[in-house]
Amino acid sequence: MNMNPEPLEELLIDRELGGSSPAVDALLDAYLAEHEHARRLKDSVANTVAAARRAMAPPSEKRLPPFPAERLLRERRRQTPRTRAWAGLALAASVVLAFLAGAWFERPAAISPLAQFTARSDNAAGDAEPGFWSARRWYDRAATPPRGAAQRVEWTSPLKSPKIGGST
Amino acid sequence: MRLQSLYAEHGPALLSFLRRGFARAGDAEDLLQETFVQAIRTPDRLNDAASPRAWLFAVARRVAITAWRRRRPQASLPDGLAAPAIDAGPDLQCMRECIARLPDLQRETLELRLRDGLSYEEIADVLGIPIGTVRSRLHHAVKRLREELTHEHES
């Protein structure tokens, strides 16, 4: 059985360039042993690759410049503060995200009338202490008047001395 | 230091690669140093690379292309094959001319294989292409060289 010349040539090229597997090489050897035209093609491909290899022979690089140790050291030092800045930014972003997540979980949910009815009956039990990250904690704090504002001066008549105290 | 041993091991091949293809983009020695500066910026990639040599070639290629574009924004990439200054017989000279006439992509792939000794897989890594494309470019390049040589010999 004869192989088509085109795939045969590609197999021979891969073999000459060291890109074929040992199993393929063994099959190719067996085929070459039986076919004269394939051997001629193999010689032609081998000569071409050898000539190309000679033509591309790398000039020996004897004068390699010294290893740029100082430049690399500078680069590494320059990278360190940048890494720290990124770490700080990541920490700040984590705090903001945690706060937003807290606000999200504490938001009033859209609930069905049945669930509202059930919730109303359990209202007393539902007043749990808001968590540290909860947005409600901050709303409650803002709504509570400062301690000083809870007292007022009552002075009903200029003939009486004023009374200090009493809730609003 | 690992980078230093990589420099000693692959520096000559990288310098030859840079000098060959991108000498006009800048001093090849500077481009080589810049390659290692780029390498130290992403040490994880270097450590994870299946072939550090292929990875360094890919970095060197990027560095050189960037330098080339910075220098000549509108210019096309260099043709790559600088003729070595050694005496060559007529056959060798003919082969060099044939190689110089190859399409850029085929010539670059063939050079990485024959001159720099990279494997098919490493060439695929350097050029960022599938291994099948590497294989196909090499097939086309060698077929064309063989045809041209045969034609030259017949004439």
Boltz contact constraints between the chains, C-beta under 6 A:
constraints:
  - contact:
      token1: [A, 10]
      token2: [B, 139]
      max_distance: 6.0
  - contact:
      token1: [A, 13]
      token2: [B, 139]
      max_distance: 6.0
  - contact:
      token1: [A, 13]
      token2: [B, 142]
      max_distance: 6.0
  - contact:
      token1: [A, 17]
      token2: [B, 113]
      max_distance: 6.0
  - contact:
      token1: [A, 17]
      token2: [B, 138]
      max_distance: 6.0
  - contact:
      token1: [A, 19]
      token2: [B, 120]
      max_distance: 6.0
  - contact:
      token1: [A, 48]
      token2: [B, 142]
      max_distance: 6.0
  - contact:
      token1: [A, 48]
      token2: [B, 145]
      max_distance: 6.0
  - contact:
      token1: [A, 48]
      token2: [B, 146]
      max_distance: 6.0
  - contact:
      token1: [A, 48]
      token2: [B, 149]
      max_distance: 6.0
  - contact:
      token1: [A, 51]
      token2: [B, 95]
      max_distance: 6.0
  - contact:
      token1: [A, 52]
      token2: [B, 114]
      max_distance: 6.0
  - contact:
      token1: [A, 52]
      token2: [B, 145]
      max_distance: 6.0
  - contact:
      token1: [A, 53]
      token2: [B, 114]
      max_distance: 6.0
  - contact:
      token1: [A, 55]
      token2: [B, 92]
      max_distance: 6.0
  - contact:
      token1: [A, 55]
      token2: [B, 95]
      max_distance: 6.0
  - contact:
      token1: [A, 55]
      token2: [B, 96]
      max_distance: 6.0
  - contact:
      token1: [A, 55]
      token2: [B, 99]
      max_distance: 6.0
  - contact:
      token1: [A, 56]
      token2: [B, 114]
      max_distance: 6.0
  - contact:
      token1: [A, 56]
      token2: [B, 115]
      max_distance: 6.0
  - contact:
      token1: [A, 58]
      token2: [B, 16]
      max_distance: 6.0
  - contact:
      token1: [A, 58]
      token2: [B, 115]
      max_distance: 6.0
  - contact:
      token1: [A, 59]
      token2: [B, 84]
      max_distance: 6.0
  - contact:
      token1: [A, 61]
      token2: [B, 12]
      max_distance: 6.0
  - contact:
      token1: [A, 61]
      token2: [B, 15]
      max_distance: 6.0
  - contact:
      token1: [A, 61]
      token2: [B, 16]
      max_distance: 6.0
  - contact:
      token1: [A, 64]
      token2: [B, 11]
      max_distance: 6.0
  - contact:
      token1: [A, 64]
      token2: [B, 12]
      max_distance: 6.0
  - contact:
      token1: [A, 65]
      token2: [B, 29]
      max_distance: 6.0
  - contact:
      token1: [A, 67]
      token2: [B, 4]
      max_distance: 6.0
  - contact:
      token1: [A, 67]
      token2: [B, 7]
      max_distance: 6.0
  - contact:
      token1: [A, 68]
      token2: [B, 33]
      max_distance: 6.0
  - contact:
      token1: [A, 72]
      token2: [B, 40]
      max_distance: 6.0
  - contact:
      token1: [A, 75]
      token2: [B, 37]
      max_distance: 6.0
  - contact:
      token1: [A, 75]
      token2: [B, 40]
      max_distance: 6.0
